[in-house]
Amino acid sequence: MKKTVLVTAAVLGFIAIVLGAFGAHGLKELITPEAQNTFETGVRYQMYHAILLLFVGSSSLFSEKTMKILYYLVVVGILFFSGSIYGLATNSLTSFNFKTIGFITPIGGLLFILAWGVLIIKFLKRTLKTD
């Protein structure tokens, strides 16, 4: 599982950098400044959570089960949150109306919150055991 988490984290980080550059340069003339800011939000959250997966995958603090839970919460969270934000920000460039699936954005955000909540619980349990 560690290898899967680390490789996925690296791929998601790589994609975030590529999309960030594309958003800053390739989309500059195609979408509004507000849409560019929206796109950047998706990139930022993707990168934050790629870094989180790097930490989870390289840490010995988590059981296989916890690592798997965090992995799925973060990956699906990125797909729903950042993915839908990318679509919504570039909606004017496509024939598909991403507003019809905009409801998945907060679901992705909720998955991020759950992942961080799992971390809090695991850290608290670990701290209470050592005190």
C-alpha positions in Angstrom: 0.0 0.0 0.0 2.9 2.4 0.8 4.2 2.1 -2.8 0.7 2.8 -4.2 0.2 5.8 -2.0 3.7 7.3 -2.8 3.4 6.8 -6.5 -0.1 8.2 -6.5 1.1 11.2 -4.5 3.9 11.9 -6.9 1.6 11.6 -10.0 -1.0 13.9 -8.4 1.8 16.4 -7.5 3.2 16.2 -11.0 -0.3 16.8 -12.5 -0.9 19.7 -10.2 2.3 21.4 -11.4 1.3 20.8 -15.0 -2.2 22.1 -14.5 -1.0 25.1 -12.5 1.3 26.1 -15.4 -1.4 25.4 -17.9 -3.9 27.5 -15.9 -1.4 30.4 -15.5 -0.3 30.5 -19.1 -2.5 28.4 -21.5 -5.8 29.5 -20.0 -4.9 33.2 -19.4 -6.5 34.5 -22.6 -9.3 31.9 -22.7 -11.1 32.3 -19.3 -11.9 35.2 -17.0 -9.6 36.2 -14.1 -12.3 34.9 -11.7 -12.3 31.5 -13.5 -8.5 31.5 -13.4 -8.7 32.0 -9.6 -11.2 29.1 -9.4 -8.9 26.9 -11.4 -6.0 27.8 -9.2 -8.0 26.8 -6.1 -8.4 23.3 -7.6 -4.6 23.1 -8.3 -3.8 24.3 -4.8 -6.0 21.8 -3.1 -4.7 19.0 -5.3 -1.1 19.9 -4.3 -1.9 20.1 -0.6 -3.4 16.7 -0.7 -0.7 15.2 -2.9 1.8 16.3 -0.1 -0.5 14.8 2.5 -0.3 11.5 0.7 3.5 11.8 0.5 3.5 12.1 4.3 1.0 9.2 4.8 2.9 6.9 2.4 6.3 7.6 3.9 5.2 7.5 7.6 5.3 4.4 9.9 2.6 6.0 12.0 -0.3 4.4 10.2 -1.6 0.9 9.9 -2.4 -0.6 6.5 -6.1 -0.1 7.1 -5.7 3.6 8.1 -3.4 4.2 5.1 -6.0 2.7 2.8 -8.8 4.8 4.3 -6.8 8.0 3.9 -5.7 7.1 0.4 -9.3 6.6 -0.8 -10.6 9.7 1.0 -7.9 11.9 -0.5 -7.9 10.5 -4.0 -11.7 10.6 -4.4 -11.7 14.0 -2.7 -9.2 15.3 -5.3 -11.2 13.8 -8.2 -14.5 15.3 -6.9 -13.2 18.6 -5.6 -10.4 19.6 -7.8 -11.7 17.8 -10.8 -15.1 19.5 -10.7 -13.4 22.8 -10.1 -11.3 22.4 -13.2 -14.4 21.6 -15.2 -16.4 24.5 -13.7 -13.6 27.0 -14.3 -13.3 26.0 -17.9 -17.0 25.4 -18.5 -17.1 28.1 -21.2 -14.6 26.2 -23.3 -16.5 22.9 -23.5 -19.8 21.7 -24.8 -20.4 19.8 -21.5 -22.1 21.9 -18.8 -20.0 21.1 -15.7 -22.6 23.0 -13.6 -24.7 19.9 -13.8 -22.1 18.0 -11.8 -21.1 20.9 -9.6 -22.8 19.2 -6.6 -19.8 16.8 -6.3 -17.5 19.7 -5.4 -18.7 19.9 -1.7 -18.7 16.1 -1.6 -15.0 16.2 -2.4 -14.5 18.9 0.2 -16.2 16.7 2.7 -13.9 13.8 1.9 -10.9 16.0 2.5 -12.4 17.0 5.9 -12.9 13.3 6.7 -9.3 12.5 5.8 -8.0 15.2 8.1 -10.5 14.1 10.8 -9.1 10.5 10.6 -5.6 12.0 11.0 -6.7 13.9 14.1 -8.2 10.8 15.7 -5.2 8.6 14.9 -2.8 11.2 16.3 -4.9 11.7 19.5 -5.1 8.0 20.0 -1.4 7.6 19.6 -0.7 10.5 22.0 -3.1 9.2 24.6 -1.4 5.8 24.5 2.1 7.3 25.2 0.9 9.6 28.0 
